[in-house]
Amino acid sequence: MPKSLIESLQDVKGFNEESFMRIHASGEQVTAVRLNPKKKFDIQCSLLNVENNVPWCPFGRYLTERPSFTLDPLLHAGAYYVQDASSMFLWHVLQQTIGENTSGLKVLDLCGAPGGKSTLLASYFKDGLIVANEVIKTRASILTENITKWGSTNVVVTNNDPRDFKTLEGFFDVIVVDAPCSGSGLFRKDTEAINEWSEENVLLCSQRQQRILADILPSLKKDGILVYSTCSYSVEEDEDILDWIMKEFTADSLRLPVEENWNIVETVSAKKAYGYRFYPDKIKGEGFFIAAFRKGEAEGKENHLQAPPAISKTEAEVVKSWIKNSDELFCFKQGENIIAVSAQWKFDIALLQKKLYLRKAGITAGILKGKDMVPDHELALSLLVNEKIPGADLSYDDAVQYLKKRELALGDLPKGWVIVRYCGITLGWIKVLHNRLNNYYPVNWRILKD
């Protein structure tokens, strides 16, 4: 453990060197998952051994042990997400600052990869629009995959630098900035992070965090909510950043009610901003820091754009046979792909498409081939699939074979496209031909582990 880090924390509220060092030396690992409320399953079908609930998130579950997640079909189906319990506190923050009425709200997860907070936001804002952004191209691909598996229709994935959002003045109601940091909160889970930590890196991260916030805050509406978090213990990246926000912007720090038995430490910065520290010797989770603000500056200009042209009536009839509740959706073409989004967001998505680089918007339904459609894997994992499409329930062994993109022998099935499921949750498509069965699981997502 870096000596300079321990010295810097001596006067920080909640820090106890003896218990802090002991928990890091113990080798203890805490594993938690967050369930997808839209993909309910019998927990006995999974590889999860649930110990108890995460108290600040209704869908969070602690596990007694870490299973081989790679070999659990329900993980690949987006039925749950492996996420540290501390990070799930975001759900409680939203409950206390936004409340239950989330209809029509636009939300940005600025540093979205790999997708933990983005999928949480998609579940919380059921009737909102989520923009999940990641600046690094390779990580944006991982984010896209995890958003696709989650199955939400209300998420746009972008691959942009924070400064690109300046043109969306006053666009978002909520912005979550889980900022890049020095990573000291991950030391117990990832010992390699210790080798990368330095006082110089803490200062560099602090400067980067200020730049990111300066770039992104103009796109937050008046009275909008900013949530800032890190996985760092360093004051320079936590309380000092809260003071910087108070100094540079018109923003009110929001105090959050926290149950005493949660053992989360409330801190108050020099400028009276409230922050919440998670120490692994006090809670079941990793090191984490989070704070919330309400913006008080003038609102930006409204942006208006025409929606992209909708697909033709003939095309819509074809799509209708594949998608339920199609009257509530807006379908348009992007290249050859048919894209389905909630009709209320068609103008906003047109604006985002003009201002940003979009990796994904809504659900890719498929490609039209004459009077038929070749369905996309996104459609299979979404909540839009028409119930009349034939389906096949797989055993555990067959499900793993499918996810490895290997051949299957499933007995008598109707010819054509068939949805395959495990424990009632969709895994993807197969196509049944006269003398064979084609496995359409995406080749770059397949399980490589034996």
N, C-alpha and C positions, 0 to 999 in steps of 0.2 A: 504494500500500500504506500503510495507516495507520501513521504514525510511532510512535504510542503502543503499538501491537501489537508492532512490531519491538523496541522498547525493553523491553517486558515479557517477551520471549522470550530475551533475551541470556543468562540464566543457566539456561535450561531445557535439560535433557539432550538431546543430539541436534540442537539447533538450530545451523545454520550460516548466518549471514546472507547471505554471498556466494552460495552455491549455492541457497539458498531464494529469494532475489530473482531470480536468473538463470532458474530454472525457471518462475517466475511470469511473467517477461517474454518467455519463449520462444514462448508461444502454443501449445505442445505440448498435445495432448489424448490421453488414454488411454481407449480404449473396451474394455469387457469385457462378457461375457454369462455367465449361469449356465444350464446345460442342465437340462431337466426329466427326471429319471431314469425317469419313468413314461411319457414320450412320446418314445421314441427315433426318430431320423430320420437320413437320409443328409445329412451336412453340405453336400454338393454341391447339394442341392435348395434350400437357403436362400440368402439374400443375404450370408451370413457368410463372410468370409475370415479364417480362424483363423491366428494367428501362433504361439502356444504356450499352455500351460496355466497357470492361476493356481496357484501351488505349495501354497497352504494350503487349497484347496477342490477336491475331485476333479472337480466339474462346472463349474468356472470356466474360461473361455477368453478370452484376450486376442485382439483383432482387429487386423488390419493397418490398417484404416480404418473409419470410421463409415459404414455403409450407410444407405439410406433405410428405416429400420425400419418406418415406416408402411406401406410397400408390400411387406413380407414376410409372406405368409400364415401362416408358421409362428410368428411372434410373436403374431398374433391367436389362433392355436390353442393358445397356452400351451406350446409346445415349448421355449421358452427365455425368460429374463427379462433385460432390460438392467440390469446392476447394477455399481456401482463395485467394483473388485477388493478395495479395502481393507475394504469392508463384508462381503465374503465370508469374512473372517477369523473371523466368528462360527462357521462350520462347525468350524474348528480348536479354538475355545474349547469347543464342545460335545463334540468328541471327547476332549478332555483332562479335562473335568469330569464329563461324563455317561457317556461310553463308548458301546459298541454296543448295550447292552440298554436300549431305549427303550420297551418294551411297557408300556402302562398309565399312562404319565406324562401329566400335565396341564400345559400350557405356555401362558403368557400373553405375547403381544407387545403391550405397552401402547400404544406409539405406532406403529401398524402401517402407516399410509399412506405411500407408495402401494402397498407390498406386497412390497418386496425381501426383508426379513428374515422376513416372515410366510410367503412361499412357500419360503424356505430352511428354515424350521422345519418346514413341512408335509412337505418331502422328508426331513429328518433324522429326525423322529419319525413314522415310517411307521405305527406302531401306537399312537400317542399321540393326545391331543386338543389341538388348537391353538385358543386364543381370540385372535383378531386384533382389537384394539381401536383405534378412532380417535375422538378427541373432537370433531373438526370435521366437521359433517354432510356437506359437499360432498366432503371428502377421504375420508370413509367410503364414499361411493359409488364412488370410484376404487378403493379397497381391495377392495370387494366384486367389482367387475369383474375385477380382476387375480387374486383368489382363485378366482373362477369359471373363468377361463381356465386356471388351473393344474390344475384338475380334481380336487383332493383331496376325499375324502369326510369327512375328519376335522377340518374347520375350521369354527369358528363366528366370525362377524364381529359385533362389538358396537360401539355408538356411545355411549360413556359417558365421564364425567369420572373421573379416577383415584380420587377419593374414594368413588365408587359401589362399588368393589371391596372396601371395608373389611368389608362384611357377609359376604364369602366368606373367612372367617377360616381360614388354613391350608389353602387349597384347592389351590394350585398347587405343582408340583414344581420348576418353572423359570419365572422371570420375566425377560424381556428388556426393558430400558428404554433405547431409543435416544432420548435426551432432546432436547426442543427446545433449541436453543442459538444462539449468536451467529453461527455459520456461517463462521468464518474458514477452516476446512478446505476450503471450496468456492470460494475466491477464484479459483483457476485455471480452474475449470469455469464459474463464474458470476460475471462481473465486477460485476454489479449488486449482489451481496452485499457488495461493498466499501463501497458508498454507504450501506448499512444498518447497518454495523458502528460501534459506539462503546463506550467503556469503561463508560458507563452501562448499555448493553444487556447487556454481559457480566455485570455485577452483578445486573441484573434476571433474567437467565437462570439465574444461580447460585441465586438465591432460589427461582425457579420449580422448578428441579431438586430442591431440598431438599423443597419441598412435595409434589411428585409422588412422591418416594421415601418420604416419611413416610406418605402416603396408601396406597401400594401394598404396602409391606413386610408389614403384618399378614396379607395373603392368601397369603404364601409359607410353605410348611411348614417345620418344623424339619429341618435338614440340606438344605433346598432351595437351589437355585443361583440367584443374582442376577447377571445380566450387565448392566453399565452401559456405555453408549457415547455419544459425541458426535462431531460433525464440527467441533469447535473446538480450537484450539491453546492457549487460555487456561487457565492453571493454576487459576484460580478456578472453572472449569467441569469440570476434570479431576481433578488430584491433590487439590485442596482438597475436592472432593465425596467422594472416597474417604476422606479423613480424617474428614469429617462422618459418613459411614456408620459408620466404626469407633468414633466417639465416641457416636453416638446409638443404635446397635443392637449386639446381640451377633452379630458376623459375623467370619468368618475370611477374610482376603484369600488368593486362590489364585494361586500363581505358575504360569505357563504355559511349557512348553518351546517355544522358538522357534529355528528354524534360523538360524545366523549369516548365511548368504548371502541370507536374506530381507530383511535390513537394517531390520528393525522394531526400534525403540528401546524397551528395557525401562526404566521409571522406578520409583523407590521414593519414596513420599510421606513426609511428616514422621512419620506414625504407622505406617510400614512396610507400606503397602499397595502392591501391584504394579499398575502400569498399563502400557499398550502404545501407543506413539505411532507414527503413520504420517506420515512427511514425504514430499511428492511429489518432492523432490530426491534421495531415497534409495530409494524403492520405485516400482513402476509402479501408481499409484493416487493418490487424493486424500487430503487431510488427514483424519485419523481418530484417535480415542482409544477404548480399550476396556479393561475390567477385569472380573474375576469374583470373587464372594464365595460362601461357604457360610454359610447362616444357622444360628445356634445357639440361637435362642430357643424357648420351649415351643410345642408344636404347638397349633393351634386346634381347635375343636369340629368333629365330623363333621356334615355336613348330609345329611338323608335326605328324599327326596320320591318320590311316585309318578310313574311315567312317564305322559305323555299317552296317551289311549286309542289303541290300534292301529287301523288300517283293518280293515274286515270281511274275512272269508274270500273273499267274492265280489270285492271290490275288489282283494284281494291277488292273486287269480288273473289279473286284468287286468294289474296292475303286473308280475307275474312274466314275462309275455311280452315286456316291454321291458327288464328288468333282469337281469343275470347275478348269480349267487350271492345270490339274494334271501333265502335262508334265513339268511344271516349279517347281514341288515339288519333294522332296525326302521323300519317305515313308519307315519307318522301324518299327520293333516291339519292344515294351518294355513290357515284360511279354506277356499278351494276347492283349494288346492295340496296335492299329495301330497309329503311330505318323507321322504327316505331317509337314515338315519344308521346307523353301525355299532351293532349291538345292545348292545355293551358300554357305550356312552355315553348310553343313553336316559335314565337317571336324572340324570346330570350335566347334560345339556341341559335337562331339566325344571327343575333348580335354577337354571341360568343364565337361563332364560326368566323365572323368577320374580324374580330379583334385578336383571337388566340389560335394556337395550333391544337386542334382537337384530335385526340387519339380514339375517342369513343363517345357516342352520344345516344342515350336511350338504349334500345335493343335492336341489334341487327337481326331482322327476321329471316332473310335469305335472299336468293337470287332467282328472278323469274326466268323460266325456260318455257316459252310458249304459253300454254294454258296451265302449267304446273309451276311449282316453286321448289327449289333445292333449299331445304331449311338450314339455317345457320346454327352452330353449337350454342350461341348466345340465346337463341329462342328456346332451346331445350332447357337451359338452366334458369330461364326467366319464369315469371309467374303469369305469362301471357298465353301459354300453349292451350289450344282448344282441347277440352276434355274428350272430344269425339275421336281424337287421333289414337290409333291402337298403341297399347303399351305392353311391356313384358317385365315381370318382376324377377330379378336375378338373385341367386344365392350369393353368399359372401365370396366364395371361390370364383364364381362367374363374374361377379362385379370387379374383383381385382384383375382378372384376365382381361376384362373389357378396358379397364383403366391402363393396362399395359399395352393396349392396342393389339391384342392377340386374337386369334380366331376363336369363335364361340360355336357351340352346338346346343341350340335351345329348343329343339323339337318343333312342333307345328305352330307356325306363326303366319299371319296374313301377309301377302306379298306387298311390297312397298315400304314406305318409311314407318319405323316403329320406335317409340320412346322406350328406353330401358331405365329401370328404376331399381333402387336398393332401399329396402325398408320404407317404401312409399315416396322416396325422394329421387328426383330425376338425375340421371348421370349423363345422358346424351342420346345420340341417334344411332340406330343401325338401319341398314336397308336390306330387306329380304328379297332375294332374287330367286329364279327358278331352281337353281342348283347350288346356291351358296348364300352366305350371309356376310355383308360388308360392314366392318366396324368403322364408324365415322368419328371416333374420338380424336381430338386434335393431336397430331403427332408430337408437337413440341411441348405438350402438357403430360405426356404419358409417364407412368411410373417406370423408373429404370431399376429401382431396387428389387432384388429377388427375395 
